Amino acid sequence: MAITKGKKPEKVSLINLGCPKNQVDGERLFADYAQKGYAITEPEESDLLLINTCAFIKPAVDESMSFIRQAVKWKKQGRLKKIIVLGCLPERVGEELREQYPEIDSLIYKDTTCSLEEKGAPRVLTTFPYAYLKIAEGCNRECTFCLIPHLRGRYRSLKLEPLLEEAKDLKEMGVQELVLVAQDTTFWGLDLKGKPLLIKLLDAISRIGFPWIRLLYLYPQLIDEEFLTSLKSIPGVVPYLDIPLQHVDSKILASMRRGQREKEVRKLVELVRTIWPQAALRSTFIVGFPGEREKEFRKLVDFIQEVRFERLAVFPFYPEEGAEAKSFPDQVEEREKLVRYNEILALQKEIYRQKNKKLLGGTELVLIDRVEGDYAIGRTYRDAPEIDCLIKIKANLSPGAFYPIRVTKANIYSLIGKIDKEGGDGKKSSFRTSETDRAVFSSD
C-alpha cells in the first residue's frame, strides 16, 4: 500500500506515449495505482513515475528513451523514488532496458495490462472531452514492415458487454466524443463469432447517446458497399474514415503483404467517394519501402494528387529489427527516403491549403477541446483528436461543448473562426450525424 498511518500518500504520475490503444492501457494502470492509495499528480511532483512507452518505429523508441533518461536524471537528483516502464518498449527489448538503466525499478509487460483489461478495471482519463475505447488487442496481419503482432500478440476482440459498460461509464463522465481503436477495427468480432461484427457493436454504442463516435484504423480489405452503407446510417458516427492504405503500387503492396493490388485500392477509394461523399478520408502511406523505385514513387504521388485525401500521414520506411522487410533487397537510401517524404508532405500541405480555403465563410459545428489563453481550441468532424487539424476561436467557450463557428481564416493545419450568431445562438449545441446533418458536412 502507498498509504502508511501518519504519513501522506505517495504520489504517482503517468507519461503516455504512442498510440491511443497504448494510452488506454496506461490509463488503466494509472487507476490501479490510484486504487492502491497513491495520489495522482504531475510528473515533476511524483514519487512514482509510470512511463508508458511506444516502440513501433525508431522515432518512437527514441522518444521513449528520452523520457526514461529524464526520469533517471530526476531519480538521481532525489526528485523521484521509483520508475516503472510499461508499453511496447519492454515487449521489444525486455530486461536489456534495466541493464542499460538500473535505476528503473520495474518493467510491466502486456500480460499485466491485459489482465486489468479483462477484469474491466477502471481508467483515470487523461483526455477530455474525448476518450478512446479500445475494442481489441493485437493483430493477425503479416505486414512485412510491422512489429505489432510481435509486440502485442494475436488479435483478440474484447467482448461486447464489457465494452458497452465501459462506454456507458465514459458517457456518465461527460465524454462527448468516443473514439474506437484497435490495430484493425474492422476485424472486431471475427475471432469471437467467425464474422466481423463492428456494425453490431456500433449500433449498440450509438444507443448510449454519444454526440460523436469516431473510428480509427479501418483495415481496407474488409470495407465494402454493405459496410459503408451500414456505417453511415448509424446515429452519432461522424463522417470520417481512417483507412491506412500504405501504398498504391501493386508490386510494393505485395511486398508489404497488404493483401490488395492497385485496382482494389482504387476501387475502395471510388466506393467511399460514391457511397459517402461527405466523409473525410484519412490514410497513411510509407515511402522508401524496399524496391520502391522512382516509377513506383511517382505512381504514389499521382495517386495522392488524384484522390486529394482530407487527412494524410506519411512515414519513411524504417528497417526495424524483427520486421521481415529489414532483410529485403533493394533497400532505398536514407537520403532518398527523406526526399520522397518531404515531397509528399509538400503535396499534402497544398491540398490542405486548397481544401481549407474552400471552408472560408462557411459554418462548422465545432467541439471545444481546451482553452489556451484567449483562444478556445476545437475540432470539426474532419479532425481526430491529437492527430489532425484544429480550429481556434477567440472567445470564452466551454470545453466539451459544441458551437457553430464561422470560418474567418484558413491556414494549412488550422482554421480561425468566430461564433456564428446567425447560424445559431452561440450556446452549446448537440450533434447527431443524421442524414440531415450530413447534408451540411461537405468535404469540399
C-alpha positions as CSV (number, residue, x, y, z in Angstrom):
1,M,0.0,0.0,0.0
2,A,1.1,3.5,-0.7
3,I,-0.5,4.9,2.5
4,T,1.0,4.4,5.9
5,K,-0.6,5.6,9.1
6,G,0.5,9.1,9.9
7,K,2.1,9.7,6.5
8,K,1.0,11.5,3.4
9,P,0.2,9.1,0.5
10,E,2.9,8.7,-2.1
11,K,2.2,10.5,-5.4
12,V,2.0,8.8,-8.8
13,S,2.0,10.3,-12.3
14,L,1.8,8.9,-15.9
15,I,3.6,9.8,-19.1
16,N,1.6,8.4,-22.0
17,L,3.5,7.8,-25.3
18,G,2.5,6.2,-28.6
19,C,-0.9,5.2,-29.9
20,P,-4.4,5.6,-28.3
21,K,-4.5,1.8,-27.7
22,N,-1.4,2.1,-25.6
23,Q,-2.9,5.2,-23.9
24,V,-5.9,3.2,-22.7
25,D,-3.6,0.6,-21.1
26,G,-1.7,3.4,-19.3
27,E,-4.9,4.9,-18.0
28,R,-5.9,1.5,-16.5
29,L,-2.6,1.0,-14.8
30,F,-2.8,4.6,-13.5
31,A,-6.2,3.9,-12.0
32,D,-4.9,0.7,-10.5
33,Y,-2.2,2.6,-8.6
34,A,-4.7,5.3,-7.5
35,Q,-6.9,2.5,-6.1
36,K,-3.9,1.3,-4.1
37,G,-3.8,4.6,-2.4
38,Y,-1.4,6.7,-4.5
39,A,-2.3,10.3,-5.0
40,I,-2.4,11.4,-8.7
41,T,-0.1,14.3,-9.6
42,E,2.1,15.7,-12.4
43,P,5.4,14.0,-13.4
44,E,7.6,16.8,-11.9
45,E,6.0,16.3,-8.4
46,S,5.6,12.5,-8.3
47,D,7.3,9.8,-6.2
48,L,6.4,7.1,-8.7
49,L,6.5,7.7,-12.4
50,L,4.8,5.4,-14.9
51,I,6.3,5.8,-18.4
52,N,4.0,4.2,-21.0
53,T,6.3,3.6,-24.0
54,C,6.0,3.1,-27.7
55,A,8.5,1.1,-29.8
56,F,6.8,0.7,-33.2
57,I,9.4,2.6,-35.2
58,K,12.8,4.2,-34.4
59,P,11.5,7.8,-33.7
60,A,9.0,6.3,-31.1
61,V,11.8,4.3,-29.5
62,D,14.0,7.4,-29.4
63,E,11.2,9.4,-27.7
64,S,10.6,6.7,-25.1
65,M,14.3,6.5,-24.3
66,S,14.4,10.3,-24.0
67,F,11.7,10.2,-21.3
68,I,13.4,7.3,-19.5
69,R,16.7,9.3,-19.4
70,Q,14.9,12.3,-18.0
71,A,13.2,10.1,-15.3
72,V,16.6,8.6,-14.4
73,K,18.0,12.1,-14.0
74,W,15.2,13.1,-11.7
75,K,15.8,9.9,-9.6
76,K,19.5,10.6,-9.3
77,Q,18.6,14.1,-8.1
78,G,16.3,12.7,-5.5
79,R,13.1,14.0,-7.1
80,L,11.8,10.5,-7.8
81,K,11.6,7.4,-5.8
82,K,10.5,4.8,-8.4
83,I,10.4,4.5,-12.2
84,I,8.1,1.9,-13.8
85,V,8.2,1.4,-17.6
86,L,5.4,-0.3,-19.5
87,G,4.1,-0.4,-23.0
88,C,5.8,-1.7,-26.1
89,L,9.4,-1.0,-25.3
90,P,9.6,-3.6,-22.6
91,E,8.0,-6.1,-25.0
92,R,10.6,-5.3,-27.6
93,V,13.8,-5.2,-25.6
94,G,12.9,-6.8,-22.3
95,E,15.4,-6.8,-19.4
96,E,18.0,-5.2,-21.6
97,L,16.3,-2.0,-20.7
98,R,17.0,-2.4,-16.9
99,E,20.6,-3.5,-17.7
100,Q,21.0,-0.2,-19.5
101,Y,19.2,1.8,-16.9
102,P,19.4,0.0,-13.5
103,E,17.5,3.0,-12.0
104,I,14.3,1.5,-13.5
105,D,12.5,-0.3,-10.7
106,S,10.2,-2.4,-12.7
107,L,9.1,-3.3,-16.2
108,I,5.4,-4.1,-16.7
109,Y,4.5,-6.3,-19.7
110,K,1.3,-6.6,-21.6
111,D,0.1,-9.6,-19.6
112,T,-0.5,-7.2,-16.6
113,T,-2.3,-4.6,-18.6
114,C,-4.4,-7.2,-20.4
115,S,-5.3,-8.7,-17.0
116,L,-6.6,-5.3,-15.9
117,E,-8.5,-5.0,-19.2
118,E,-10.1,-8.5,-18.8
119,K,-11.3,-7.5,-15.3
120,G,-12.9,-4.3,-16.6
121,A,-10.6,-2.3,-14.4
122,P,-11.4,1.5,-14.3
123,R,-9.3,4.1,-16.0
124,V,-8.1,7.5,-15.0
125,L,-9.0,9.6,-18.1
126,T,-6.1,11.7,-19.4
127,T,-8.2,13.1,-22.2
128,F,-11.4,15.3,-22.4
129,P,-13.9,15.8,-23.9
130,Y,-13.0,12.8,-26.0
131,A,-12.0,9.3,-24.8
132,Y,-10.6,6.2,-26.5
133,L,-12.4,2.9,-26.3
134,K,-10.0,0.0,-27.2
135,I,-12.1,-2.7,-28.7
136,A,-9.3,-5.3,-29.4
137,E,-5.7,-6.1,-28.7
138,G,-3.0,-7.4,-31.0
139,C,-3.1,-8.2,-34.8
140,N,-3.2,-11.2,-37.0
141,R,-1.9,-9.4,-40.1
142,E,1.5,-10.2,-41.5
143,C,2.6,-6.8,-42.9
144,T,6.3,-7.1,-43.6
145,F,7.1,-3.6,-42.2
146,C,5.2,-4.1,-38.9
147,L,6.2,-5.3,-35.4
148,I,2.8,-5.1,-33.8
149,P,2.0,-8.9,-33.9
150,H,5.4,-9.5,-32.2
151,L,4.9,-6.8,-29.6
152,R,1.2,-7.2,-28.9
153,G,0.3,-10.8,-29.9
154,R,-2.5,-12.1,-32.0
155,Y,-5.8,-10.3,-32.4
156,R,-8.2,-10.6,-29.5
157,S,-11.6,-8.9,-29.6
158,L,-12.8,-7.6,-26.3
159,K,-16.3,-8.8,-25.6
160,L,-19.4,-6.8,-26.2
161,E,-20.9,-6.4,-22.8
162,P,-17.7,-5.1,-21.0
163,L,-17.2,-2.7,-23.9
164,L,-20.7,-1.3,-23.6
165,E,-20.3,-1.0,-19.8
166,E,-17.1,1.0,-20.3
167,A,-18.7,3.2,-22.9
168,K,-21.6,3.9,-20.5
169,D,-19.1,4.8,-17.8
170,L,-17.4,7.2,-20.2
171,K,-20.6,8.8,-21.2
172,E,-21.5,9.4,-17.5
173,M,-18.1,11.1,-17.1
174,G,-19.1,13.7,-19.6
175,V,-17.3,12.3,-22.7
176,Q,-18.7,13.9,-25.9
177,E,-16.6,12.0,-28.4
178,L,-15.9,8.3,-28.2
179,V,-13.1,7.1,-30.4
180,L,-13.0,3.4,-31.2
181,V,-9.5,2.0,-31.6
182,A,-7.8,-1.4,-32.4
183,Q,-4.9,-2.4,-34.6
184,D,-7.6,-3.4,-37.1
185,T,-11.0,-2.0,-36.1
186,T,-12.9,-3.7,-38.9
187,F,-11.8,-7.2,-37.7
188,W,-13.7,-6.9,-34.4
189,G,-15.8,-9.9,-33.6
190,L,-14.3,-12.2,-36.2
191,D,-12.4,-14.2,-33.6
192,L,-15.5,-14.3,-31.4
193,K,-18.2,-15.3,-33.8
194,G,-16.5,-16.1,-37.0
195,K,-17.5,-12.9,-38.8
196,P,-16.8,-9.2,-38.4
197,L,-19.4,-7.6,-36.0
198,L,-18.2,-4.0,-35.9
199,I,-21.6,-2.7,-37.1
200,K,-23.4,-4.6,-34.4
201,L,-21.0,-3.0,-31.8
202,L,-21.6,0.4,-33.2
203,D,-25.3,0.0,-33.2
204,A,-25.2,-0.8,-29.5
205,I,-22.8,2.0,-28.7
206,S,-24.9,4.6,-30.6
207,R,-27.8,4.0,-28.3
208,I,-25.8,5.2,-25.3
209,G,-26.0,8.7,-26.9
210,F,-22.6,10.0,-27.6
211,P,-22.8,13.1,-29.9
212,W,-19.8,11.9,-31.8
213,I,-18.5,8.4,-32.4
214,R,-15.2,8.1,-34.4
215,L,-13.5,5.1,-35.9
216,L,-9.7,4.8,-36.3
217,Y,-7.6,2.1,-38.1
218,L,-10.1,0.6,-40.6
219,Y,-8.2,-2.1,-42.5
220,P,-9.1,-1.7,-46.2
221,Q,-9.8,-5.4,-47.0
222,L,-13.0,-5.6,-45.0
223,I,-14.6,-2.4,-46.3
224,D,-17.2,-2.9,-48.9
225,E,-20.5,-1.4,-50.0
226,E,-22.6,-3.1,-47.4
227,F,-20.2,-2.0,-44.6
228,L,-20.1,1.7,-45.7
229,T,-23.9,1.9,-46.2
230,S,-24.5,0.4,-42.7
231,L,-21.8,2.6,-41.1
232,K,-23.2,5.9,-42.5
233,S,-26.7,5.1,-41.2
234,I,-25.7,4.7,-37.5
235,P,-26.6,7.8,-35.4
236,G,-23.6,9.6,-34.0
237,V,-20.9,8.1,-36.3
238,V,-19.1,11.0,-37.8
239,P,-18.3,11.1,-41.5
240,Y,-14.6,10.3,-41.1
241,L,-12.9,7.2,-42.4
242,D,-9.3,6.4,-41.3
243,I,-8.2,3.7,-43.8
244,P,-4.4,3.1,-43.8
245,L,-3.5,2.1,-47.4
246,Q,0.3,2.3,-47.2
247,H,0.8,2.4,-50.9
248,V,-0.9,2.1,-54.3
249,D,1.6,0.2,-56.5
250,S,0.7,-3.5,-56.8
251,K,4.4,-4.6,-56.5
252,I,5.0,-2.7,-53.4
253,L,1.7,-3.7,-51.8
254,A,2.5,-7.4,-52.5
255,S,6.0,-6.9,-50.9
256,M,4.3,-5.2,-47.9
257,R,1.9,-8.2,-47.8
258,R,-1.1,-5.9,-47.6
259,G,-3.5,-8.3,-49.5
260,Q,-4.5,-5.8,-52.1
261,R,-3.5,-4.7,-55.5
262,E,-3.7,-1.2,-57.1
263,K,-7.0,-1.8,-58.7
264,E,-8.6,-2.8,-55.4
265,V,-7.2,0.2,-53.6
266,R,-8.6,2.5,-56.3
267,K,-11.9,0.7,-56.2
268,L,-12.1,1.2,-52.5
269,V,-11.5,4.9,-52.7
270,E,-14.1,5.2,-55.5
271,L,-16.6,3.3,-53.3
272,V,-16.0,5.7,-50.4
273,R,-16.4,8.8,-52.6
274,T,-19.6,7.4,-54.1
275,I,-21.4,6.0,-51.1
276,W,-20.3,8.5,-48.5
277,P,-19.1,11.6,-50.4
278,Q,-19.3,13.8,-47.3
279,A,-16.8,11.6,-45.4
280,A,-13.4,13.0,-44.6
281,L,-11.0,10.3,-45.9
282,R,-7.8,9.8,-44.0
283,S,-4.9,7.5,-44.9
284,T,-1.3,6.6,-44.1
285,F,1.5,5.9,-46.5
286,I,5.0,4.6,-46.4
287,V,7.7,5.9,-48.7
288,G,11.1,4.4,-49.4
289,F,9.9,0.8,-48.9
290,P,12.5,-1.7,-50.3
291,G,12.0,-2.0,-54.1
292,E,10.3,1.4,-54.4
293,R,11.9,2.9,-57.4
294,E,11.2,6.3,-58.9
295,K,8.4,4.7,-61.0
296,E,6.5,3.3,-58.0
297,F,7.0,6.5,-56.0
298,R,5.7,8.7,-58.9
299,K,2.6,6.4,-59.0
300,L,2.0,7.1,-55.3
301,V,2.4,10.9,-55.8
302,D,0.0,10.9,-58.7
303,F,-2.5,8.8,-56.7
304,I,-2.4,11.2,-53.7
305,Q,-2.8,14.2,-56.1
306,E,-5.8,12.5,-57.7
307,V,-7.6,11.4,-54.6
308,R,-6.9,14.5,-52.5
309,F,-7.3,12.9,-49.1
310,E,-8.8,15.2,-46.5
311,R,-6.3,14.0,-44.0
312,L,-3.0,12.1,-44.6
313,A,0.1,10.9,-42.8
314,V,3.3,9.7,-44.4
315,F,6.3,7.9,-42.9
316,P,9.7,6.9,-44.4
317,F,10.3,3.2,-44.2
318,Y,12.2,2.3,-41.0
319,P,14.1,-1.1,-41.3
320,E,13.2,-2.2,-37.8
321,E,14.9,-5.2,-36.2
322,G,12.5,-8.1,-36.2
323,A,10.5,-6.8,-39.2
324,E,10.7,-9.0,-42.3
325,A,11.3,-6.1,-44.7
326,K,14.5,-5.2,-42.9
327,S,16.2,-8.0,-44.8
328,F,14.6,-7.3,-48.2
329,P,16.9,-6.5,-51.2
330,D,16.8,-3.1,-52.9
331,Q,16.8,-1.0,-49.8
332,V,16.3,2.7,-50.5
333,E,19.0,5.1,-49.3
334,E,18.0,7.1,-46.2
335,R,18.6,10.4,-48.0
336,E,16.3,9.4,-50.9
337,K,13.6,8.4,-48.3
338,L,13.7,11.8,-46.8
339,V,13.5,13.5,-50.2
340,R,10.3,11.4,-51.0
341,Y,8.9,12.0,-47.6
342,N,9.3,15.8,-47.9
343,E,7.7,15.7,-51.4
344,I,4.6,14.0,-50.1
345,L,4.4,16.4,-47.2
346,A,4.6,19.4,-49.5
347,L,2.0,18.0,-51.8
348,Q,-0.4,17.3,-49.0
349,K,0.2,20.8,-47.5
350,E,-1.0,22.3,-50.7
351,I,-4.1,20.0,-50.7
352,Y,-4.8,21.1,-47.2
353,R,-4.4,24.7,-48.1
354,Q,-6.8,24.4,-51.0
355,K,-9.4,22.5,-49.1
356,N,-9.3,24.8,-46.1
357,K,-9.6,27.8,-48.3
358,K,-13.0,26.5,-49.6
359,L,-14.3,26.5,-46.0
360,L,-13.9,30.3,-45.6
361,G,-17.2,31.9,-44.8
362,G,-18.9,28.6,-44.0
363,T,-20.1,27.5,-40.7
364,E,-18.8,24.4,-39.0
365,L,-20.0,22.6,-35.9
366,V,-17.0,22.5,-33.5
367,L,-16.3,20.5,-30.4
368,I,-14.2,22.6,-28.0
369,D,-11.3,20.6,-26.5
370,R,-9.5,23.1,-24.4
371,V,-8.7,26.8,-23.8
372,E,-5.3,28.3,-24.4
373,G,-5.0,31.9,-23.2
374,D,-7.7,33.9,-25.1
375,Y,-8.4,31.2,-27.5
376,A,-10.7,28.2,-27.4
377,I,-9.3,25.2,-29.4
378,G,-11.6,22.8,-31.1
379,R,-12.1,20.4,-33.9
380,T,-14.6,19.8,-36.7
381,Y,-15.8,16.3,-37.6
382,R,-12.9,16.0,-40.1
383,D,-10.4,16.0,-37.3
384,A,-9.5,13.2,-34.9
385,P,-8.1,14.2,-31.5
386,E,-4.3,14.7,-31.3
387,I,-3.5,13.8,-34.9
388,D,-5.5,16.2,-37.2
389,C,-6.2,19.9,-37.6
390,L,-7.6,22.4,-35.2
391,I,-9.8,25.5,-35.2
392,K,-9.1,28.4,-33.0
393,I,-11.8,30.8,-31.7
394,K,-11.0,34.0,-29.8
395,A,-13.9,33.7,-27.3
396,N,-14.8,32.3,-23.9
397,L,-16.1,28.9,-24.8
398,S,-16.6,25.8,-22.7
399,P,-14.5,22.6,-23.3
400,G,-16.9,19.8,-24.0
401,A,-19.4,21.9,-25.7
402,F,-20.4,22.2,-29.4
403,Y,-20.7,25.6,-31.1
404,P,-21.5,26.8,-34.6
405,I,-18.3,28.5,-35.8
406,R,-17.9,30.6,-38.9
407,V,-14.5,30.2,-40.6
408,T,-12.7,33.5,-41.0
409,K,-9.2,32.4,-41.8
410,A,-7.7,29.3,-43.3
411,N,-4.2,28.1,-42.6
412,I,-2.6,24.8,-43.6
413,Y,-3.1,22.9,-40.4
414,S,-5.6,25.1,-38.6
415,L,-8.6,27.3,-39.1
416,I,-9.6,30.6,-37.3
417,G,-13.2,31.2,-36.6
418,K,-15.8,33.1,-34.6
419,I,-19.2,32.3,-33.2
420,D,-21.8,32.3,-35.9
421,K,-24.7,34.2,-34.3
422,E,-26.8,34.0,-37.4
423,G,-26.3,30.2,-37.8
424,G,-27.1,29.6,-34.2
425,D,-27.5,31.3,-30.8
426,G,-23.9,30.8,-29.8
427,K,-24.9,28.5,-27.0
428,K,-24.0,24.8,-26.5
429,S,-25.5,22.7,-29.2
430,S,-26.0,19.0,-29.5
431,F,-24.9,16.9,-32.6
432,R,-26.2,13.7,-34.1
433,T,-24.9,12.6,-37.5
434,S,-28.3,12.1,-39.1
435,E,-28.7,12.2,-42.8
436,T,-30.0,15.8,-42.5
437,D,-26.9,16.8,-40.5
438,R,-24.6,15.2,-43.1
439,A,-26.1,17.3,-45.9
440,V,-24.3,20.2,-44.2
441,F,-21.0,18.4,-43.9
442,S,-19.4,18.5,-47.3
443,S,-15.7,17.8,-47.5
444,D,-15.3,20.5,-50.2
